[in-house]
Amino acid sequence: MEDKLSDNTNISREGRNFVVKDIPFVGDMVFVPAIIQWSGLIKNPFFGDEKFKTVHYYLTKENKDRESKDKNTLILINLFRQYPEILNREILKMPLGKFAKHMMDNYPGLELSIGKKTIPVDKLLVNPSGGEEYYVSFRVENMTDEKGLYLWVINGRPEYVGIASGPNGLNNRINQEYGNITPYKCSQDGQSQTCRSNISIRDKYQGGNVSLYISPVDVNSLKNNPEFMEYMDDMGFKGTRQDKNVLEVLEKYIISSGDFKDSGWNRRM
């Protein structure tokens, strides 16, 4: 039995699956359920990582070819210039994440000025989504290495559609990125978007029923279809032929077809 989700969406539930109707050159795209093994909430791994490089490493990091543009190095240099009383031998030995937590715990309200920017202490050494106290950890068993699209469904309603175009496809995107927040991902040079998506999943996990659906895609067959390549150009991807772009065409169509406006999760929607 088909269960229409709303009056203005082409996404419908058919049995255990979600189906997007009439995608050009693909037809109906079927998203099948993936079984999530939840490990629950984990503390921010960056703050307690003993193996992360030290304050001394970043403070003395140099590049002979150009002035260093490493965010962590610039922050530390400016921090100790403005607050020299903070620096001592013990601080230099601290792993960067532990130092970030030390600053948050011992200098609440401290702000660092860099140019026209003012950075609060809780944002000093983490990316915009990397300073959370907790993230959620999970893994999907028997996930495919194929490339394709995925659909996050909250309380029975699709709220986010995304693509997996890199090596090991959907397996890497879901298990190694979304469900596995590492110390590096939380750092300034880490993966802010991955952390932000994990936060969204964490919040939904705590307050609702979270499900994941996947749809592998034969990217090469689409790339070898001249008519699809012309369609890509018409969709605003003129001259681009990477796997990522092919999947983005399908993603863009689904976003335009679906009713995602209320979730606020996918900012491109």
Order of alpha helices (4+ residues) and beta strands (2+ residues): beta-beta-beta-beta-beta-alpha-alpha-alpha-alpha-alpha-beta-beta-beta-beta-beta-alpha-alpha-beta-alpha-alpha-alpha
